[in-house]
Amino acid sequence: MKKFSFGLIFFCVAAYGLTFTNKFAHLRNFASWGKHSIFDFRTHPTRVVKASAQPQPWGIDSSYNKKEIPDSLMKVLEDNHTIAFLVIQDGKIKYEHYWDGHGKDSLSGSFSAAKSMISLLIGIALDEGKIKSLDQSVGDFIPSFKEGGKEKITIRNLLTMSSGTSWLEKDKGYFSLNAMGYYGDDEQYVVDNFEYKEPSGVNWEYRSGDTQVLGLVVEKVFGKNISTLVSERFLQPMGAEKDALWLLDGGKNHEKSFCCFNGIARDYARFGQLILNNGKWNDKQIVSEKYIKEATSPATYLKDPTEGNNPVDYYGFQYWILNRGGRTVPMMNGLFGQYVYAVKDKNTVIVRLGNSPMGKFYHHFQGDALKYLDAGLSVL
């Protein structure tokens, strides 16, 4: 019995020790942090994304909250656990509502809506010559992408989700790249374990891993972490009102750049306004108009194998493009319904944050994405 007890104790200690290796660290962190939610900034390691020392509050429209959203659309907002809904037209807030104790100063997680921010940083790197071309090999920046077929992957392939790597977004297994990416100790380790699966630049397949690689490229070319860059390049010049947080990997090595910005609704809206302004904020061109135009245009040269190899008419450079009612709407899009819409013909930004359950998809969009857009337009 004593030998058995000693053996069991040794096994348990050894097993726990393995969770401090990169291969198994995500298991330890999952046990500590729990299931993912829009409030993971309360449990995960984070880095501050500093707001502006000179905030630029949004103006308040004379019709602020005077027009009600139709009951049928309000029901969609409430039934899907919305915590923030914001409509800004011509730079002024026309409608604003919060639920469940949340308010204008409440942080909420972006999930994949943050991918668009990484795209914008790539745009700035291109504008400033830190990246020679979007068709430059990723291997010029990430050593593990110099071989095994991965040397064929370009920055453009990553931006358009056409890298052809082994990251499988639908794999929710305990040892998937998904699990290691969100709960692991080192994003570099995860990226270095990607394999080349199919020719790049041909088929579109949603891969959060593509954005994580872009994040590492951004860190390399600027020599700064993602949180500092987003603060310096966006939150500060755009007059953000409240410090944000960005989730880090367990070892606090890198930001999880495929997700994990946590801000307030009014500051999320600034990223939508930047798109409406074609990359300009007041008199400062933050991202070139040329890059913004390409980033928010669909990569129609790619094929979608899940839809009969049809051209991709819904995705650009880490931006989704929603076609609704004859208008084309670029949007930031994150898990559980984190949306920032830029409605150009109405000069309007719509922000929806919350905890939508995973519902039926329509052409790669959850059905609620269409309803939230309709709800925002209803108050104009």
C-alpha positions as CSV (number, residue, x, y, z in Angstrom):
1,M,0.0,0.0,0.0
2,K,2.8,2.4,0.8
3,K,4.5,1.6,-2.5
4,F,1.2,2.3,-4.3
5,S,0.7,5.6,-2.4
6,F,4.3,6.7,-3.2
7,G,3.8,5.8,-6.8
8,L,0.6,7.7,-7.1
9,I,2.1,10.8,-5.4
10,F,5.1,10.6,-7.8
11,F,2.8,10.3,-10.8
12,C,0.7,13.3,-9.7
13,V,3.7,15.5,-9.0
14,A,5.2,14.5,-12.4
15,A,2.0,15.1,-14.2
16,Y,1.6,18.6,-12.6
17,G,5.3,19.3,-13.5
18,L,4.5,18.7,-17.1
19,T,2.0,21.5,-17.1
20,F,4.9,23.9,-16.8
21,T,6.2,22.9,-20.2
22,N,4.9,24.6,-23.3
23,K,3.3,21.5,-24.6
24,F,1.0,21.1,-21.6
25,A,0.8,24.6,-20.0
26,H,-2.6,25.3,-21.5
27,L,-4.1,22.5,-19.4
28,R,-2.9,24.2,-16.2
29,N,-4.0,27.6,-17.3
30,F,-7.4,26.3,-18.3
31,A,-7.9,24.8,-14.9
32,S,-7.0,28.2,-13.4
33,W,-8.7,30.6,-15.8
34,G,-11.8,28.7,-16.6
35,K,-14.0,28.7,-19.7
36,H,-13.6,31.7,-22.1
37,S,-15.9,34.7,-21.8
38,I,-16.0,38.4,-22.6
39,F,-14.8,39.0,-19.0
40,D,-11.5,37.0,-19.2
41,F,-9.6,40.2,-18.4
42,R,-10.6,39.4,-14.8
43,T,-8.7,36.1,-14.7
44,H,-6.1,36.1,-17.5
45,P,-2.7,37.9,-17.5
46,T,-3.1,41.4,-19.1
47,R,-1.2,44.4,-20.2
48,V,-2.6,47.9,-20.1
49,V,-3.4,49.7,-23.3
50,K,-3.2,53.3,-22.3
51,A,-5.9,55.7,-23.3
52,S,-5.3,59.3,-24.3
53,A,-4.1,61.9,-21.9
54,Q,-6.4,64.3,-23.7
55,P,-9.6,62.4,-24.3
56,Q,-11.9,63.4,-27.1
57,P,-15.4,62.6,-25.9
58,W,-18.1,61.9,-28.5
59,G,-20.6,64.7,-29.1
60,I,-24.2,64.0,-28.1
61,D,-26.8,64.3,-30.8
62,S,-29.8,66.5,-30.2
63,S,-32.0,63.4,-30.8
64,Y,-30.0,61.2,-28.3
65,N,-32.1,58.2,-27.2
66,K,-35.3,59.9,-28.4
67,K,-36.0,57.3,-31.1
68,E,-36.7,53.8,-29.9
69,I,-35.6,50.6,-31.6
70,P,-38.6,48.6,-32.8
71,D,-39.8,46.0,-30.3
72,S,-38.9,43.0,-32.6
73,L,-35.3,44.2,-32.9
74,M,-35.0,45.1,-29.2
75,K,-36.1,41.6,-28.4
76,V,-33.2,40.2,-30.5
77,L,-30.8,42.5,-28.6
78,E,-32.1,41.5,-25.2
79,D,-32.7,37.8,-25.9
80,N,-29.0,37.5,-27.0
81,H,-27.6,39.0,-23.8
82,T,-26.5,42.3,-25.2
83,I,-24.6,44.4,-22.7
84,A,-23.9,47.5,-24.8
85,F,-25.4,49.0,-28.0
86,L,-24.2,52.2,-29.4
87,V,-25.0,54.2,-32.6
88,I,-22.9,57.2,-33.7
89,Q,-23.7,59.3,-36.7
90,D,-21.7,62.2,-38.0
91,G,-19.5,61.9,-34.9
92,K,-22.3,62.2,-32.4
93,I,-24.0,59.6,-30.3
94,K,-27.6,59.1,-31.4
95,Y,-28.4,56.0,-29.3
96,E,-26.8,54.3,-26.4
97,H,-28.1,51.6,-24.1
98,Y,-26.5,49.2,-21.6
99,W,-27.8,46.1,-19.8
100,D,-27.1,44.0,-16.7
101,G,-25.3,46.6,-14.7
102,H,-22.9,47.6,-17.5
103,G,-22.3,51.2,-18.4
104,K,-20.2,53.5,-20.6
105,D,-17.1,52.8,-18.5
106,S,-17.5,49.0,-18.5
107,L,-14.8,46.9,-20.2
108,S,-15.7,44.1,-22.4
109,G,-13.7,41.6,-24.5
110,S,-13.4,41.8,-28.2
111,F,-12.5,38.2,-29.1
112,S,-11.8,38.2,-32.9
113,A,-12.9,41.8,-33.4
114,A,-9.3,42.6,-32.4
115,K,-8.0,41.0,-35.6
116,S,-9.0,44.2,-37.4
117,M,-6.7,46.2,-35.1
118,I,-3.7,43.9,-36.0
119,S,-4.6,44.5,-39.7
120,L,-4.4,48.2,-39.2
121,L,-1.0,47.9,-37.6
122,I,0.2,45.9,-40.6
123,G,-1.1,48.8,-42.7
124,I,1.0,51.3,-40.8
125,A,4.1,49.0,-41.0
126,L,3.6,48.9,-44.8
127,D,3.0,52.7,-45.0
128,E,6.2,53.3,-43.1
129,G,8.3,50.9,-45.1
130,K,8.9,48.5,-42.2
131,I,7.3,45.9,-44.4
132,K,8.4,46.0,-48.1
133,S,5.3,44.5,-49.5
134,L,2.2,42.5,-48.5
135,D,3.6,39.8,-50.8
136,Q,6.8,39.6,-48.7
137,S,7.5,36.2,-47.2
138,V,6.6,35.7,-43.6
139,G,9.9,33.8,-43.2
140,D,11.7,37.2,-43.4
141,F,10.3,37.9,-39.9
142,I,9.5,34.5,-38.3
143,P,12.4,32.0,-38.5
144,S,10.1,28.9,-38.3
145,F,8.5,30.1,-41.6
146,K,11.6,29.6,-43.6
147,E,11.1,25.9,-44.3
148,G,8.6,23.1,-44.6
149,G,6.6,24.9,-47.2
150,K,5.8,27.7,-44.9
151,E,8.4,29.9,-46.7
152,K,5.8,30.2,-49.4
153,I,3.4,32.1,-47.1
154,T,3.2,35.8,-47.5
155,I,1.8,38.5,-45.3
156,R,-1.1,38.9,-47.7
157,N,-2.0,35.2,-47.2
158,L,-2.2,35.8,-43.5
159,L,-4.3,38.9,-43.8
160,T,-6.8,37.1,-46.1
161,M,-7.0,33.8,-44.1
162,S,-5.4,31.9,-46.9
163,S,-2.1,30.7,-45.4
164,G,-2.8,27.0,-45.8
165,T,-1.4,26.1,-42.4
166,S,-2.6,23.3,-40.1
167,W,-4.5,25.6,-37.6
168,L,-8.0,24.1,-37.6
169,E,-10.5,26.6,-36.1
170,K,-13.2,24.0,-35.5
171,D,-10.9,21.7,-33.5
172,K,-11.9,22.2,-29.9
173,G,-9.8,19.3,-28.5
174,Y,-7.6,19.6,-25.5
175,F,-4.4,19.4,-27.5
176,S,-5.5,21.5,-30.5
177,L,-3.6,24.6,-31.6
178,N,-6.8,26.5,-30.7
179,A,-6.5,25.4,-27.0
180,M,-2.8,26.1,-26.9
181,G,-3.2,29.5,-28.6
182,Y,-5.8,30.7,-26.1
183,Y,-4.6,29.0,-22.9
184,G,-0.9,28.4,-23.5
185,D,2.2,30.0,-22.0
186,D,4.0,31.1,-25.2
187,E,2.4,32.2,-28.5
188,Q,5.7,31.9,-30.3
189,Y,5.8,28.2,-29.4
190,V,2.3,27.7,-30.8
191,V,3.2,29.5,-34.1
192,D,6.4,27.5,-34.5
193,N,4.3,24.3,-34.4
194,F,2.2,25.3,-37.5
195,E,2.6,22.9,-40.5
196,Y,2.0,23.7,-44.1
197,K,-1.2,21.9,-45.2
198,E,-2.1,23.2,-48.6
199,P,-1.1,25.8,-51.2
200,S,-1.4,29.4,-49.8
201,G,-3.3,32.2,-51.5
202,V,-5.9,29.8,-53.0
203,N,-8.6,28.8,-50.5
204,W,-10.1,30.9,-47.7
205,E,-10.3,29.2,-44.3
206,Y,-10.8,31.1,-41.1
207,R,-7.7,30.6,-38.9
208,S,-7.1,32.6,-35.8
209,G,-3.5,31.4,-36.0
210,D,-2.9,33.5,-39.1
211,T,-3.6,36.6,-37.0
212,Q,-1.3,35.5,-34.3
213,V,1.5,35.2,-36.8
214,L,0.7,38.7,-38.0
215,G,1.0,39.9,-34.4
216,L,4.5,38.4,-34.0
217,V,5.5,40.2,-37.3
218,V,4.2,43.5,-35.9
219,E,6.2,43.0,-32.7
220,K,9.3,42.3,-34.8
221,V,9.1,45.2,-37.2
222,F,8.2,47.8,-34.6
223,G,10.2,46.4,-31.7
224,K,7.3,47.0,-29.3
225,N,4.5,44.9,-27.9
226,I,1.0,45.0,-29.3
227,S,-0.5,46.9,-26.3
228,T,2.0,49.7,-26.6
229,L,1.5,50.0,-30.3
230,V,-2.3,50.1,-30.1
231,S,-2.1,52.7,-27.5
232,E,0.4,54.9,-29.3
233,R,-1.0,54.5,-32.8
234,F,-4.7,54.4,-32.1
235,L,-6.0,55.1,-28.6
236,Q,-3.9,58.1,-27.9
237,P,-4.3,60.0,-31.2
238,M,-8.0,59.0,-31.4
239,G,-8.7,60.4,-27.9
240,A,-9.8,57.2,-26.2
241,E,-11.5,57.8,-22.9
242,K,-10.5,54.8,-20.8
243,D,-7.5,52.5,-20.5
244,A,-8.1,49.1,-22.2
245,L,-6.5,45.7,-21.4
246,W,-5.1,43.1,-23.7
247,L,-4.9,39.5,-22.7
248,L,-1.4,37.9,-22.6
249,D,-0.3,34.3,-22.9
250,G,0.3,32.5,-19.6
251,G,4.0,33.3,-19.6
252,K,3.3,37.0,-20.3
253,N,5.5,36.8,-23.4
254,H,3.1,38.0,-26.1
255,E,-0.4,39.5,-26.5
256,K,-2.9,37.0,-27.9
257,S,-3.2,39.1,-31.0
258,F,-5.9,37.0,-32.6
259,C,-8.3,38.2,-30.0
260,C,-8.4,39.7,-26.6
261,F,-8.6,43.5,-26.6
262,N,-10.8,44.7,-23.8
263,G,-12.3,48.2,-24.0
264,I,-15.4,50.3,-23.6
265,A,-18.1,50.6,-26.3
266,R,-17.3,54.3,-27.0
267,D,-13.7,53.5,-27.7
268,Y,-14.5,50.5,-29.9
269,A,-16.5,52.9,-31.9
270,R,-13.3,54.9,-32.7
271,F,-12.1,52.1,-34.8
272,G,-15.3,52.1,-36.9
273,Q,-15.0,55.9,-37.3
274,L,-11.4,55.5,-38.5
275,I,-12.7,53.3,-41.3
276,L,-15.4,55.9,-42.2
277,N,-12.6,58.5,-42.3
278,N,-10.5,56.4,-44.6
279,G,-7.8,56.0,-42.0
280,K,-7.7,59.6,-40.9
281,W,-8.5,61.1,-37.5
282,N,-8.9,64.9,-37.4
283,D,-5.9,66.1,-39.3
284,K,-3.7,63.0,-38.8
285,Q,-3.6,60.2,-41.4
286,I,-3.1,57.2,-39.1
287,V,-3.4,54.5,-41.8
288,S,-3.2,55.2,-45.5
289,E,-6.4,55.5,-47.4
290,K,-5.1,53.0,-49.9
291,Y,-4.6,50.3,-47.3
292,I,-8.0,51.0,-45.7
293,K,-9.7,50.6,-49.1
294,E,-8.0,47.3,-49.8
295,A,-8.5,46.0,-46.2
296,T,-12.2,46.5,-46.4
297,S,-12.7,45.1,-49.9
298,P,-13.3,41.4,-50.3
299,A,-10.5,39.1,-51.5
300,T,-12.6,37.7,-54.4
301,Y,-9.7,36.0,-56.0
302,L,-9.9,33.4,-53.2
303,K,-12.2,30.4,-53.3
304,D,-14.4,29.2,-50.5
305,P,-14.4,25.3,-50.5
306,T,-17.3,25.3,-48.0
307,E,-19.5,27.1,-50.5
308,G,-18.9,25.4,-53.8
309,N,-15.6,27.2,-54.4
310,N,-17.4,30.4,-54.9
311,P,-15.4,33.7,-54.8
312,V,-14.9,35.1,-51.3
313,D,-17.1,38.2,-51.2
314,Y,-17.2,38.6,-47.4
315,Y,-13.7,39.0,-46.2
316,G,-10.8,41.4,-46.7
317,F,-7.7,42.0,-44.6
318,Q,-9.0,40.8,-41.2
319,Y,-12.3,42.7,-41.8
320,W,-15.6,41.1,-42.6
321,I,-17.7,42.6,-45.3
322,L,-21.5,42.4,-44.8
323,N,-23.8,42.9,-47.8
324,R,-27.2,43.9,-46.6
325,G,-30.0,45.8,-48.3
326,G,-27.9,46.9,-51.2
327,R,-25.1,48.3,-49.0
328,T,-21.7,47.0,-48.2
329,V,-20.7,47.3,-44.6
330,P,-17.1,46.6,-43.3
331,M,-17.2,45.2,-39.8
332,M,-15.1,44.0,-36.9
333,N,-16.5,40.7,-35.7
334,G,-15.8,38.7,-32.6
335,L,-17.1,35.5,-30.9
336,F,-20.3,35.9,-28.9
337,G,-21.3,38.9,-31.1
338,Q,-18.7,41.6,-30.6
339,Y,-19.4,43.9,-33.6
340,V,-18.3,47.2,-34.9
341,Y,-20.0,48.2,-38.1
342,A,-18.9,51.1,-40.4
343,V,-21.9,52.2,-42.5
344,K,-20.4,54.6,-45.0
345,D,-23.5,55.8,-46.8
346,K,-24.9,56.9,-43.4
347,N,-21.6,58.0,-41.9
348,T,-22.5,55.8,-39.0
349,V,-20.8,53.5,-36.5
350,I,-22.7,50.8,-34.7
351,V,-21.2,48.9,-31.8
352,R,-22.8,45.8,-30.2
353,L,-21.1,44.0,-27.3
354,G,-22.5,41.0,-25.5
355,N,-22.8,37.2,-25.0
356,S,-24.8,35.9,-27.9
357,P,-25.1,32.1,-28.0
358,M,-23.7,30.5,-31.1
359,G,-26.7,30.4,-33.6
360,K,-27.3,29.6,-37.2
361,F,-24.8,31.0,-39.7
362,Y,-25.7,32.8,-42.9
363,H,-22.9,33.0,-45.4
364,H,-20.3,32.8,-42.6
365,F,-22.2,35.4,-40.5
366,Q,-24.4,34.6,-37.5
367,G,-27.9,35.7,-38.1
368,D,-27.8,38.1,-35.2
369,A,-25.2,40.2,-37.0
370,L,-27.8,41.2,-39.6
371,K,-30.4,42.1,-36.9
372,Y,-28.0,44.2,-34.9
373,L,-27.2,46.2,-38.1
374,D,-30.9,46.6,-38.7
375,A,-31.4,47.8,-35.1
376,G,-28.7,50.4,-35.4
377,L,-30.1,51.7,-38.7
378,S,-33.6,51.9,-37.3
379,V,-32.7,54.9,-35.0
380,L,-31.2,57.1,-37.8
